[in-house]
């Protein structure tokens, strides 16, 4: 559901959950604490350095900072300007990722904990789980939201609605030529 490496997804889900439950102005955040098992820590927990957009997609410091600031981690969050933006670099400094040996060997679907500490000392905590795992399957709403995000720059909301409606009756449709035509118009 996110435009970054899967080992980052559980953290993003935790931050998304906390942002849905609480008003968290980014300027009130003192620190974001993320704990990971060894393999995930080695894969995504390395210090963020300004290199490439692809490197930012792999780095948990960057994606955690950008979701805090922009509430999303999708294609628009990965530009040369954003990966170097001072507000992003400032937030990256507030991301604290540690290796927790007790989490070594955990499966991807088990997720990881995140704590957001506010300037007033309030601690907000959540355990994020990767969407599409057995413990947190994607819902119809999740899939439709992703479809709309991915196609928004290419087709109108009306066309999206028509495609969704046609797909929902795909099993009983006698002819799907209309869907093929809609897909060609979007390209």
C-alpha positions in Angstrom: 0.0 0.0 0.0 3.0 2.3 0.3 5.6 3.3 -2.3 8.6 1.9 -0.3 10.2 -1.3 0.9 7.9 -3.7 2.8 10.1 -3.7 6.0 9.0 0.0 6.3 5.2 -0.8 6.1 4.5 -1.8 9.6 6.0 1.4 11.0 3.9 3.4 8.5 0.8 1.6 9.5 1.5 2.4 13.2 2.1 6.1 12.5 -1.0 6.2 10.3 -3.1 4.7 13.1 -1.7 7.2 15.6 -2.4 10.1 13.3 -6.0 8.9 12.8 -6.5 8.7 16.6 -4.8 11.9 17.6 -4.1 15.3 16.3 -0.4 15.3 16.0 1.0 18.6 14.6 4.5 17.7 13.3 6.0 20.8 15.1 4.9 19.3 18.4 6.8 16.0 17.9 10.0 15.7 20.0 10.9 12.2 18.9 9.6 9.1 17.0 10.9 5.9 18.5 10.8 2.8 16.3 12.0 -0.7 17.4 12.9 -3.4 14.9 14.4 -6.9 14.8 17.9 -7.3 13.5 17.1 -8.1 9.8 14.7 -5.2 9.4 17.0 -2.9 11.2 19.8 -3.8 8.9 17.6 -3.5 5.8 15.9 -0.2 6.4 17.2 1.3 9.7 20.5 2.7 8.5 21.1 6.5 8.8 19.5 8.6 6.2 21.9 10.4 3.8 21.0 12.5 0.8 21.6 10.4 -2.2 18.8 9.3 -4.5 15.0 9.0 -4.6 15.4 5.2 -4.7 17.6 5.3 -1.6 14.9 7.4 0.2 12.3 4.7 -0.6 14.5 2.1 1.1 15.2 4.2 4.2 12.9 4.1 7.3 14.1 7.4 8.7 13.0 9.2 5.5 9.6 7.4 5.1 8.7 7.8 8.8 9.6 11.5 8.6 7.6 12.0 5.4 4.4 10.3 6.7 4.5 12.4 9.8 4.8 15.5 7.7 2.5 14.6 4.7 0.3 11.8 6.0 1.3 9.6 3.0 4.2 7.7 1.5 3.4 7.4 -2.2 4.9 8.6 -5.5 4.5 12.4 -4.8 6.6 12.0 -1.6 9.6 10.9 -3.6 11.0 13.8 -5.5 14.5 15.3 -5.6 13.1 18.4 -3.8 11.4 16.5 -1.0 14.3 14.2 -0.2 16.4 17.3 0.4 13.8 19.6 2.0 14.9 21.3 5.2 11.6 20.4 7.0 12.1 16.7 6.0 15.7 16.7 7.1 14.7 18.3 10.4 12.1 15.6 11.0 14.5 12.8 10.0 16.6 13.9 13.0 13.7 13.2 15.3 13.4 9.6 14.1 15.1 7.2 16.5 15.3 3.6 15.2 16.8 0.9 17.4 17.5 -2.8 17.1 15.5 -4.7 19.7 17.1 -8.2 20.1 13.8 -9.5 21.5 12.2 -8.9 18.1 14.9 -10.9 16.2 13.3 -13.7 14.1 9.8 -12.2 14.2 7.9 -12.7 11.0 7.0 -9.8 8.7 3.3 -10.0 9.6 4.0 -9.5 13.3 5.0 -5.9 12.8 6.8 -3.6 15.2 6.1 -0.9 17.8 6.2 2.9 17.3 6.1 5.6 19.9 5.6 9.3 19.2 6.8 11.5 22.0 5.3 15.0 22.0 7.0 18.2 23.3 4.7 18.2 26.4 5.9 14.6 27.3 2.8 12.8 26.0 3.7 9.4 24.6 1.5 7.9 21.9 2.1 4.2 21.1 0.9 1.8 18.4 2.0 -1.6 17.1 2.0 -1.5 13.3 1.3 -4.5 11.2 2.0 -4.8 7.5 -1.2 -4.6 5.5 -1.8 -7.7 3.3 -0.4 -9.9 6.1 -2.6 -12.7 7.6 -3.0 -10.6 10.7 -4.0 -7.5 8.8 -5.4 -8.2 5.4 -6.2 -5.4 3.0 -9.8 -4.4 2.8 -11.9 -3.5 -0.2 -11.7 0.2 0.9 -7.8 0.0 1.1 -7.6 -1.4 -2.4 -10.0 1.2 -3.8 -8.1 4.0 -2.1 -4.9 2.8 -3.7 -6.5 2.4 -7.1 -7.8 6.0 -6.9 -4.4 7.3 -5.8 -2.6 5.5 -8.6 -5.0 6.6 -11.3 -5.9 10.1 -10.2 -3.4 11.8 -12.4 -4.5 9.8 -15.4 -8.3 9.4 -15.3 -11.2 11.3 -13.9 -13.1 10.3 -10.8 -16.1 9.5 -13.0 -14.0 7.2 -15.1 -12.6 5.6 -11.9 -16.2 5.0 -10.7 -17.1 3.4 -14.0 -14.1 1.1 -13.9 -14.8 0.1 -10.3 -18.5 -0.6 -11.1 -17.6 -2.7 -14.2 -15.0 -4.7 -12.2 -17.5 -5.4 -9.5 -19.8 -7.1 -12.0 -16.9 -8.7 -14.0 -17.9 -12.2 -13.2 -21.4 -11.7 -14.7 -20.4 -9.4 -17.6 -20.9 -10.8 -21.0 -18.4 -8.4 -22.6 -15.5 -6.6 -21.0 -14.6 -4.5 -24.1 -15.7 -1.4 -22.3 -13.1 -2.0 -19.5 -10.4 -2.5 -22.1 -11.4 0.7 -23.7 -11.3 2.5 -20.3 -7.8 1.2 -19.6 -6.6 2.4 -23.1 -8.0 5.9 -22.5 -6.2 6.1 -19.1 -2.8 5.3 -20.7 
